[in-house]
Amino acid sequence: MEDLIFSTHWNNKLGCDYFSTIRLHNAKRFKVGNYFKIYIKEKGGLRHIAPARVVSVAHYRALDLPEHACYLDTGYDKECTINIIKNMYKNTQGFTIEKSVLDLVVLKKIRQWF
């Protein structure tokens, strides 16, 4: 099970049973059924939130992200969300806001782990 680390608790989404994340496209990593250990960066290190399973993945160019997905994911409108994404990936080689594909990933927390 891979780690999925959040640097910001956008829209307090990590408190929900289902939550989303917008990441650079990675078909192998973000696939329905994959499991992650979810962490949030905090002062002093990482805090474990919960294990979670990918339940949905949609692919978009940043400029094509649905407005409602931006509101739910970041708590901001599409324009602000695009600026957040630009900032997140500003040092990523080959990333352009116009052409790079993003994954809108929906995860479900796993409450009982066997």
C-alpha positions as protocol buffer text, in pm:
chain_id: "A"
residue {
  index: 1
  type: MET
  ca { x: 0 y: 0 z: 0 }
}
residue {
  index: 2
  type: GLU
  ca { x: 144 y: 334 z: -109 }
}
residue {
  index: 3
  type: ASP
  ca { x: 142 y: 658 z: 88 }
}
residue {
  index: 4
  type: LEU
  ca { x: -62 y: 953 z: -36 }
}
residue {
  index: 5
  type: ILE
  ca { x: 49 y: 1273 z: 134 }
}
residue {
  index: 6
  type: PHE
  ca { x: -150 y: 1595 z: 148 }
}
residue {
  index: 7
  type: SER
  ca { x: 36 y: 1918 z: 220 }
}
residue {
  index: 8
  type: THR
  ca { x: -285 y: 2112 z: 279 }
}
residue {
  index: 9
  type: HIS
  ca { x: -620 y: 2007 z: 424 }
}
residue {
  index: 10
  type: TRP
  ca { x: -814 y: 2181 z: 145 }
}
residue {
  index: 11
  type: ASN
  ca { x: -1183 y: 2231 z: 223 }
}
residue {
  index: 12
  type: ASN
  ca { x: -1147 y: 2006 z: 533 }
}
residue {
  index: 13
  type: LYS
  ca { x: -1204 y: 1717 z: 294 }
}
residue {
  index: 14
  type: LEU
  ca { x: -992 y: 1466 z: 485 }
}
residue {
  index: 15
  type: GLY
  ca { x: -1257 y: 1462 z: 758 }
}
residue {
  index: 16
  type: CYS
  ca { x: -1507 y: 1307 z: 515 }
}
residue {
  index: 17
  type: ASP
  ca { x: -1560 y: 939 z: 439 }
}
residue {
  index: 18
  type: TYR
  ca { x: -1523 y: 1017 z: 66 }
}
residue {
  index: 19
  type: PHE
  ca { x: -1281 y: 1283 z: -54 }
}
residue {
  index: 20
  type: SER
  ca { x: -1102 y: 1387 z: -370 }
}
residue {
  index: 21
  type: THR
  ca { x: -757 y: 1486 z: -483 }
}
residue {
  index: 22
  type: ILE
  ca { x: -637 y: 1643 z: -805 }
}
residue {
  index: 23
  type: ARG
  ca { x: -297 y: 1506 z: -908 }
}
residue {
  index: 24
  type: LEU
  ca { x: -83 y: 1476 z: -1219 }
}
residue {
  index: 25
  type: HIS
  ca { x: -201 y: 1187 z: -1433 }
}
residue {
  index: 26
  type: ASN
  ca { x: -58 y: 852 z: -1327 }
}
residue {
  index: 27
  type: ALA
  ca { x: -260 y: 559 z: -1465 }
}
residue {
  index: 28
  type: LYS
  ca { x: -68 y: 298 z: -1266 }
}
residue {
  index: 29
  type: ARG
  ca { x: -91 y: 476 z: -932 }
}
residue {
  index: 30
  type: PHE
  ca { x: -443 y: 620 z: -953 }
}
residue {
  index: 31
  type: LYS
  ca { x: -651 y: 322 z: -1055 }
}
residue {
  index: 32
  type: VAL
  ca { x: -988 y: 214 z: -914 }
}
residue {
  index: 33
  type: GLY
  ca { x: -929 y: -42 z: -641 }
}
residue {
  index: 34
  type: ASN
  ca { x: -581 y: 79 z: -541 }
}
residue {
  index: 35
  type: TYR
  ca { x: -524 y: 139 z: -170 }
}
residue {
  index: 36
  type: PHE
  ca { x: -333 y: 422 z: -2 }
}
residue {
  index: 37
  type: LYS
  ca { x: -228 y: 523 z: 346 }
}
residue {
  index: 38
  type: ILE
  ca { x: -345 y: 884 z: 373 }
}
residue {
  index: 39
  type: TYR
  ca { x: -127 y: 1137 z: 555 }
}
residue {
  index: 40
  type: ILE
  ca { x: -137 y: 1512 z: 614 }
}
residue {
  index: 41
  type: LYS
  ca { x: 177 y: 1720 z: 661 }
}
residue {
  index: 42
  type: GLU
  ca { x: 174 y: 1901 z: 992 }
}
residue {
  index: 43
  type: LYS
  ca { x: 425 y: 2092 z: 1196 }
}
residue {
  index: 44
  type: GLY
  ca { x: 656 y: 1825 z: 1329 }
}
residue {
  index: 45
  type: GLY
  ca { x: 588 y: 1563 z: 1062 }
}
residue {
  index: 46
  type: LEU
  ca { x: 318 y: 1352 z: 905 }
}
residue {
  index: 47
  type: ARG
  ca { x: -11 y: 1256 z: 1071 }
}
residue {
  index: 48
  type: HIS
  ca { x: -183 y: 939 z: 955 }
}
residue {
  index: 49
  type: ILE
  ca { x: -547 y: 997 z: 860 }
}
residue {
  index: 50
  type: ALA
  ca { x: -674 y: 656 z: 745 }
}
residue {
  index: 51
  type: PRO
  ca { x: -629 y: 391 z: 480 }
}
residue {
  index: 52
  type: ALA
  ca { x: -839 y: 462 z: 171 }
}
residue {
  index: 53
  type: ARG
  ca { x: -934 y: 298 z: -158 }
}
residue {
  index: 54
  type: VAL
  ca { x: -968 y: 465 z: -497 }
}
residue {
  index: 55
  type: VAL
  ca { x: -1333 y: 446 z: -606 }
}
residue {
  index: 56
  type: SER
  ca { x: -1329 y: 677 z: -909 }
}
residue {
  index: 57
  type: VAL
  ca { x: -1080 y: 843 z: -1142 }
}
residue {
  index: 58
  type: ALA
  ca { x: -1153 y: 1100 z: -1412 }
}
residue {
  index: 59
  type: HIS
  ca { x: -897 y: 1266 z: -1638 }
}
residue {
  index: 60
  type: TYR
  ca { x: -896 y: 1635 z: -1729 }
}
residue {
  index: 61
  type: ARG
  ca { x: -669 y: 1906 z: -1852 }
}
residue {
  index: 62
  type: ALA
  ca { x: -660 y: 2176 z: -1582 }
}
residue {
  index: 63
  type: LEU
  ca { x: -856 y: 2423 z: -1792 }
}
residue {
  index: 64
  type: ASP
  ca { x: -1131 y: 2159 z: -1839 }
}
residue {
  index: 65
  type: LEU
  ca { x: -1179 y: 2076 z: -1470 }
}
residue {
  index: 66
  type: PRO
  ca { x: -1547 y: 2103 z: -1376 }
}
residue {
  index: 67
  type: GLU
  ca { x: -1616 y: 2403 z: -1152 }
}
residue {
  index: 68
  type: HIS
  ca { x: -1806 y: 2186 z: -900 }
}
residue {
  index: 69
  type: ALA
  ca { x: -1506 y: 1952 z: -865 }
}
residue {
  index: 70
  type: CYS
  ca { x: -1284 y: 2250 z: -787 }
}
residue {
  index: 71
  type: TYR
  ca { x: -1522 y: 2374 z: -516 }
}
residue {
  index: 72
  type: LEU
  ca { x: -1542 y: 2032 z: -354 }
}
residue {
  index: 73
  type: ASP
  ca { x: -1172 y: 1954 z: -376 }
}
residue {
  index: 74
  type: THR
  ca { x: -1013 y: 2284 z: -273 }
}
residue {
  index: 75
  type: GLY
  ca { x: -1301 y: 2498 z: -148 }
}
residue {
  index: 76
  type: TYR
  ca { x: -1217 y: 2752 z: -419 }
}
residue {
  index: 77
  type: ASP
  ca { x: -1350 y: 2836 z: -764 }
}
residue {
  index: 78
  type: LYS
  ca { x: -1193 y: 2703 z: -1082 }
}
residue {
  index: 79
  type: GLU
  ca { x: -963 y: 3002 z: -1137 }
}
residue {
  index: 80
  type: CYS
  ca { x: -815 y: 2978 z: -786 }
}
residue {
  index: 81
  type: THR
  ca { x: -788 y: 2598 z: -812 }
}
residue {
  index: 82
  type: ILE
  ca { x: -595 y: 2629 z: -1139 }
}
residue {
  index: 83
  type: ASN
  ca { x: -357 y: 2874 z: -970 }
}
residue {
  index: 84
  type: ILE
  ca { x: -309 y: 2626 z: -683 }
}
residue {
  index: 85
  type: ILE
  ca { x: -228 y: 2352 z: -935 }
}
residue {
  index: 86
  type: LYS
  ca { x: 16 y: 2579 z: -1120 }
}
residue {
  index: 87
  type: ASN
  ca { x: 193 y: 2647 z: -793 }
}
residue {
  index: 88
  type: MET
  ca { x: 197 y: 2280 z: -690 }
}
residue {
  index: 89
  type: TYR
  ca { x: 361 y: 2164 z: -1012 }
}
residue {
  index: 90
  type: LYS
  ca { x: 568 y: 2472 z: -1102 }
}
residue {
  index: 91
  type: ASN
  ca { x: 893 y: 2276 z: -1066 }
}
residue {
  index: 92
  type: THR
  ca { x: 771 y: 1964 z: -1246 }
}
residue {
  index: 93
  type: GLN
  ca { x: 951 y: 1915 z: -1574 }
}
residue {
  index: 94
  type: GLY
  ca { x: 719 y: 1912 z: -1874 }
}
residue {
  index: 95
  type: PHE
  ca { x: 415 y: 2038 z: -1681 }
}
residue {
  index: 96
  type: THR
  ca { x: 201 y: 2297 z: -1855 }
}
residue {
  index: 97
  type: ILE
  ca { x: -139 y: 2409 z: -1734 }
}
residue {
  index: 98
  type: GLU
  ca { x: -271 y: 2397 z: -2092 }
}
residue {
  index: 99
  type: LYS
  ca { x: -157 y: 2046 z: -2190 }
}
residue {
  index: 100
  type: SER
  ca { x: -80 y: 1831 z: -1886 }
}
residue {
  index: 101
  type: VAL
  ca { x: -344 y: 1575 z: -1788 }
}
residue {
  index: 102
  type: LEU
  ca { x: -468 y: 1565 z: -1431 }
}
residue {
  index: 103
  type: ASP
  ca { x: -644 y: 1288 z: -1243 }
}
residue {
  index: 104
  type: LEU
  ca { x: -945 y: 1378 z: -1032 }
}
residue {
  index: 105
  type: VAL
  ca { x: -934 y: 1091 z: -785 }
}
residue {
  index: 106
  type: VAL
  ca { x: -1213 y: 1005 z: -540 }
}
residue {
  index: 107
  type: LEU
  ca { x: -1113 y: 794 z: -241 }
}
residue {
  index: 108
  type: LYS
  ca { x: -1314 y: 619 z: 31 }
}
residue {
  index: 109
  type: LYS
  ca { x: -1176 y: 583 z: 381 }
}
residue {
  index: 110
  type: ILE
  ca { x: -1153 y: 226 z: 502 }
}
residue {
  index: 111
  type: ARG
  ca { x: -1297 y: 212 z: 853 }
}
residue {
  index: 112
  type: GLN
  ca { x: -1237 y: -157 z: 917 }
}
residue {
  index: 113
  type: TRP
  ca { x: -901 y: -292 z: 813 }
}
residue {
  index: 114
  type: PHE
  ca { x: -844 y: -667 z: 830 }
}
